[in-house]
Amino acid sequence: MNRPEREAAVRRIMEQAHPPVPPELHTEVVRRGGRMLRRRRAALRLMWFLMFVASVAFAVWAVTARPWVEPPSETTPPLTGW
């Protein structure tokens, strides 16, 4: 099936009458959509909360560990009593 034949087949399908939609389908779709939105919103809030907690934990670690400060040298003993 080449491209013009596929396009003609798609046009025939689109020009056909659409089947009727059951009336109870709308309420079911609205219910499921609302549930999906609530779950997505909860997941996003959880993600932001976890990112906030991770950044606070990193800041606390950085303040206590001070990784930017070079540790004192322990290879040479201190020179005392000269």
Order of alpha helices (4+ residues) and beta strands (2+ residues): alpha-alpha
